[in-house]
C-alpha cells in the first residue's frame, strides 16, 4: 500500500517534517512494508523554507542581516543548485519586534535585500520567497536599496527607503541594481489579493496589525503613492492584485524584479512535485493543528485537495481541533477527518505530546482502513 504523508506544521507542537515522520511511523506500525513518501508541506507562511528545504534536499544557510529597524539579526535560507528558498519574516518578521519597539514609519525591508545578496553571492539565480509576517510598510524600497537602487530627494540627497523618507522622494535610479538580481527569477508566495494603495491597500489593511495608528495609515499610504508615482507604476503595477502583500513588498518584486506572485501552497505543491509523488497512491494522509471551513481557502490542505482529488486519491486529514464547517471538506476529496487527541488532557500536554498522538492516530486510521478492506473481500 502507498500512503503519501503530506502534512502542514502543527503550530507550537511539531514542524511539518516531524508531522510527516509521525504519520509514516503510525502507518508502518500496521503495514511495515508500506510505501510512505514523506512530503512536508506549507502555504507560504511559517515553515515555508523548512518544508521546501526538507522536500528538495536543500542546504540551510545562516547569514547576518538587519531587522526591520536596522538592528543586528540573523536569517536562515535554503540553497542548492542555484535555487534559494527564503522567508522575509526571517529578517523583518513582526514577531522579531516587541510591540514597544514598533515604529512603522521607520521600518524597512533592507534585511530582505541582504538575504538576497547573500544568496546571489552563493550562486543563486532562482528564488522562491515567502513574504508573509513582515513588520514593514515601505513598498520594498529598503530591499531595493540594498540591491543597488538609489532613492533621492529633490536635492539629490539619498534616502534610506523607509516610509518617512519616501514622502520626499523625487527620483528612483535603477541603473545600480545588481545585474545578478535583475537576471534572476523570483517566484513569490503571496496569498492575498490586495493592491498597493487605497482602502484595500497595504497600509489600510495590514498597517494596523503592525502598530499603525489611523494617522500612520494615511501617512504610509501617501508614502507608497509617492513611490508608485515617481517610479511610473501608479496606474499599472500598483493596481495589481497581491502587490500590497507584506507592506508593498509584493509591489517591489513585481515592478522592479519582474517577480511572479502566486499562491503559496500552489508554489509549494509545484516545487515539491506533489502530483508526481501521489501517482499510484492509495491515500494521502495530511493534517494541521486546527481545521475548519477556512481550511479550503488558500491554505495547505486546499492545495493538496486540488492535486489529489482529480487523481482519484482519497485524503485522510488529522487535526488537534476541528471547527465549524469542517464537514465541507467531505465534498472536496476528503474521506476521513481524524482527531489526534484520544483522551481529555490540557492544551499544554496536547502540544508537547503531539508527535506521539499523531502517530497513534495514523495507526488507528490505517487499522480502520484495513478492517474495511477485509470486509470488502
C-alpha positions in Angstrom: 0.0 0.0 0.0 1.2 3.5 -0.8 0.2 6.3 1.6 1.7 9.7 1.0 2.3 11.6 4.2 2.0 15.3 3.4 1.0 17.4 6.4 1.5 21.1 7.3 3.1 22.0 10.6 1.1 21.7 13.8 1.7 25.1 15.3 3.6 25.1 18.6 3.7 21.3 18.6 5.7 20.0 15.6 7.1 21.0 12.3 5.7 19.7 9.0 8.7 17.4 8.7 8.1 16.0 12.2 4.4 15.5 11.4 5.2 13.7 8.2 7.5 11.4 10.1 4.9 10.7 12.8 2.3 9.8 10.2 4.7 7.4 8.5 5.5 5.9 11.8 1.8 5.2 12.5 1.3 3.7 9.1 4.2 1.3 9.4 3.1 0.0 12.8 0.3 -1.7 10.9 1.9 -2.0 7.4 5.7 -2.4 7.9 6.3 -2.6 4.1 4.1 0.3 3.2 5.4 2.9 0.8 5.2 6.2 2.7 6.7 9.1 0.9 7.1 12.0 3.4 6.4 15.4 1.9 6.4 18.3 4.4 4.0 21.0 3.2 3.4 24.7 3.8 1.4 27.6 2.4 4.0 30.4 2.1 3.8 31.4 5.8 5.6 29.9 8.7 7.5 26.8 7.8 7.7 27.7 4.0 11.5 27.5 3.9 11.8 24.4 6.1 9.2 22.5 4.1 10.8 23.1 0.8 14.3 22.5 2.2 13.3 19.1 3.5 11.4 18.2 0.4 14.1 19.3 -2.1 17.1 18.4 0.0 18.4 22.0 0.2 21.2 23.2 2.5 20.3 25.6 5.2 22.5 28.7 5.5 22.5 31.4 8.2 23.6 34.9 7.4 23.8 38.2 9.3 21.2 40.8 8.4 19.5 43.8 9.8 15.9 43.6 11.2 13.1 46.0 10.3 14.6 48.8 12.4 18.3 48.3 11.4 19.2 46.2 14.4 21.5 43.2 14.1 19.8 39.9 13.3 20.4 36.6 11.6 18.4 34.9 9.0 18.3 31.4 7.5 17.6 30.4 4.0 17.9 27.2 1.9 20.0 26.8 -1.2 21.0 24.1 -3.7 21.8 24.1 -7.4 21.2 27.8 -7.8 17.7 27.7 -6.2 17.3 29.7 -3.0 14.2 29.4 -0.7 13.6 32.1 1.9 11.0 33.8 4.1 11.1 37.5 4.5 10.0 37.1 8.1 13.4 35.6 8.9 14.8 39.1 8.5 12.0 41.6 9.0 9.4 39.5 10.8 6.8 41.2 13.0 7.4 38.7 15.7 11.0 39.8 16.0 10.0 43.3 17.1 8.4 43.8 20.6 5.3 46.0 20.5 7.0 48.8 22.3 9.7 49.0 19.6 7.4 49.2 16.6 7.7 52.4 14.7 6.3 51.5 11.4 7.2 54.8 9.7 10.8 53.9 10.1 10.7 50.2 9.3 12.4 49.0 6.1 12.9 45.8 4.2 16.7 46.2 3.9 17.2 42.8 5.6 15.4 41.0 2.7 17.8 42.6 0.2 20.7 41.5 2.3 19.4 37.9 2.3 19.0 38.0 -1.5 22.5 39.4 -1.9 23.9 36.6 0.3 22.2 34.0 -1.9 23.4 35.7 -5.1 26.9 35.6 -3.7 26.5 31.8 -3.3 25.3 31.3 -6.9 21.6 31.6 -6.6 19.7 32.5 -9.8 16.2 31.4 -8.9 14.3 32.5 -5.7 11.2 31.1 -4.0 10.3 33.6 -1.4 7.5 33.7 1.2 6.6 37.2 2.1 4.1 36.8 5.0 4.5 38.1 8.5 6.5 41.3 7.8 6.8 44.3 10.2 7.3 46.7 7.3 5.3 49.0 5.0 7.9 50.6 2.8 6.8 49.2 -0.6 10.0 47.1 -0.7 12.2 50.3 -1.1 14.6 49.1 1.6 15.1 45.8 -0.2 15.7 47.5 -3.5 18.1 50.0 -2.0 20.1 47.1 -0.6 20.2 45.6 -4.1 21.6 48.9 -5.6 18.6 51.0 -6.4 19.0 54.7 -5.4 16.2 56.8 -4.0 16.9 60.5 -3.8 15.0 63.7 -2.9 14.8 66.9 -5.0 18.2 68.0 -3.9 19.8 64.7 -4.9 20.3 63.5 -1.3 20.0 59.8 -0.9 17.0 58.4 1.1 17.1 55.3 3.3 13.9 53.8 1.7 11.8 53.9 4.9 8.3 55.3 4.7 9.3 58.5 6.5 11.8 59.3 3.7 9.6 58.2 0.8 7.3 61.2 1.2 10.3 63.3 0.0 11.1 61.0 -3.0 11.9 62.8 -6.2 13.8 60.2 -8.3 14.3 56.4 -8.5 17.5 55.4 -10.2 17.7 51.7 -11.1 21.0 51.8 -13.0 22.8 50.4 -10.0 20.5 47.4 -9.5 22.7 44.4 -9.1 22.7 42.7 -12.5 22.5 39.3 -10.9 19.2 40.3 -9.2 18.0 41.8 -12.5 18.6 38.5 -14.3 17.3 36.2 -11.5 13.9 34.5 -11.4 11.7 35.5 -8.5 8.6 33.4 -7.6 6.8 35.0 -4.7 4.4 33.1 -2.3 1.6 35.5 -1.9 -1.8 34.5 -0.5 -3.6 37.9 -0.5 -5.1 39.9 -3.3 -4.7 43.5 -2.1 -3.4 46.3 -4.4 -0.8 48.7 -3.2 -3.0 51.7 -2.3 -6.4 52.8 -1.0 -8.9 51.2 1.3 -7.8 47.7 0.3 -4.2 48.5 0.1 -1.1 47.5 2.1 -1.3 50.4 4.6 -5.1 50.3 5.3 -5.5 46.6 5.6 -2.2 45.4 7.2 -0.8 48.6 8.8 -2.9 48.4 11.9 -1.7 44.8 12.6 1.9 46.2 12.6 1.1 49.0 15.1 0.0 51.8 12.7 -2.4 54.4 14.0 -5.1 55.9 11.7 -2.8 58.8 11.2 0.1 56.4 10.4 -2.1 54.6 7.8 -2.8 57.8 5.9 0.9 58.7 6.1 2.0 55.3 4.9 -0.5 55.2 2.0 0.8 58.7 0.9 4.4 57.4 1.0 3.6 54.4 -1.1 1.6 56.5 -3.5 4.6 58.7 -3.9 6.8 55.7 -4.6 4.5 54.3 -7.2 4.1 57.7 -8.9 7.8 58.6 -9.1 8.5 55.0 -10.3 5.9 55.3 -13.0 3.7 52.4 -11.8 0.7 54.3 -10.2 -1.8 53.2 -12.9 -0.2 49.9 -13.7 1.6 47.5 -11.3 0.3 49.4 -8.2 -3.2 48.3 -9.1 -2.5 44.6 -9.5 -3.8 42.0 -7.0 -1.3 40.9 -4.4 1.2 43.7 -4.8 0.0 45.1 -1.4 1.3 42.0 0.4 3.9 42.5 3.1 3.6 46.2 3.2 4.0 46.6 -0.6 6.9 44.2 -0.8 4.9 42.3 -3.5 4.9 45.6 -5.5 8.7 45.8 -5.4 9.2 42.3 -6.6 6.7 42.8 -9.5 7.7 46.3 -10.5 11.5 46.1 -10.3 12.4 42.4 -10.4 9.7 41.0 -12.7 8.6 38.7 -9.9 5.8 36.3 -10.3 3.2 36.3 -7.5 1.4 33.1 -6.9 -0.5 31.2 -4.2 2.0 30.0 -1.6 0.5 26.5 -1.3 0.4 26.2 -5.1 4.1 27.2 -5.3 5.0 24.5 -2.7 2.8 21.9 -4.4 4.6 22.6 -7.7 8.1 22.8 -6.2 7.9 19.5 -4.4 6.3 17.7 -7.3 3.3 16.5 -5.3 1.3 15.5 -8.4 4.1 13.1 -9.4 4.5 11.8 -5.8 0.9 10.8 -5.4 0.7 8.9 -8.6 -0.5 5.4 -7.8 -1.1 6.2 -4.1 -3.9 4.6 -2.2 -4.3 7.5 0.2 -2.9 10.9 1.1 -2.5 11.5 4.9 -2.3 15.2 5.7 -3.2 17.5 8.6 -2.6 20.6 10.6 -3.2 21.9 14.1 -6.7 23.1 13.6 -9.2 22.8 10.7 -12.5 24.4 9.8 -14.2 25.7 6.7 -11.3 28.2 6.2 -9.1 25.2 5.5 -10.1 25.2 1.9 -9.5 29.0 1.4 -5.9 29.1 0.2 -4.4 27.0 3.0 -2.1 24.0 2.6 -4.9 21.3 2.6 -6.7 23.1 -0.2 -3.7 22.8 -2.5 -3.3 19.1 -1.6 -7.0 18.6 -2.5 -6.6 20.3 -5.9 -4.0 17.7 -6.8 -5.3 14.6 -5.1 -9.0 14.8 -6.0 -8.5 14.9 -9.8 -6.1 12.0 -9.4 -8.7 10.0 -7.6 -6.6 9.6 -4.5 -8.7 9.9 -1.2 -7.5 12.2 1.5 -7.5 11.5 5.3 -6.9 14.6 7.4 -5.7 14.7 11.0 -6.0 17.7 13.4 -5.8 18.6 17.0 -9.1 20.6 16.7 -11.9 20.6 14.2 -14.0 23.7 14.0 -17.2 24.9 12.4 -17.9 23.9 8.8 -15.1 21.3 8.7 -17.6 18.8 7.2 -17.4 20.7 3.9 -14.1 19.0 3.3 -16.0 15.8 2.5 -17.1 17.5 -0.7 -13.5 18.0 -1.8 -11.9 14.6 -1.8 -11.5 14.1 2.0 -12.8 10.7 3.2 -11.8 10.9 6.8 -11.3 13.6 9.5 -9.3 12.1 12.4 -8.8 13.9 15.8 -5.4 13.2 17.2 -6.3 13.8 20.8 -7.6 10.5 22.2 -8.3 11.5 25.8 -9.1 14.5 28.0 -5.9 16.5 28.6 -4.6 20.0 28.8 -3.6 22.1 25.9 0.0 22.2 27.1 0.1 18.4 27.3 -1.5 18.0 23.9 1.1 20.3 22.3 4.0 18.5 24.0 2.8 15.1 23.1 1.6 15.9 19.6 4.0 13.8 17.7 3.1 10.6 19.6 -0.6 11.4 19.4 -0.4 11.9 15.6 1.4 8.6 15.1 -1.2 6.9 17.3 -4.0 8.5 15.3 -2.4 7.4 12.0 -2.2 3.8 13.3 -5.9 3.9 14.2 -6.8 5.2 10.8 -4.8 2.5 9.0 -6.4 -0.2 11.1 -9.8 1.0 10.2 -8.9 1.2 6.5 -7.6 -2.4 6.6 -10.6 -3.6 8.5 -12.8 -2.1 5.9 -10.8 -3.7 3.1 -11.1 -7.0 4.8 -14.9 -6.7 4.9 -14.9 -5.8 1.2 -13.2 -9.1 0.4 
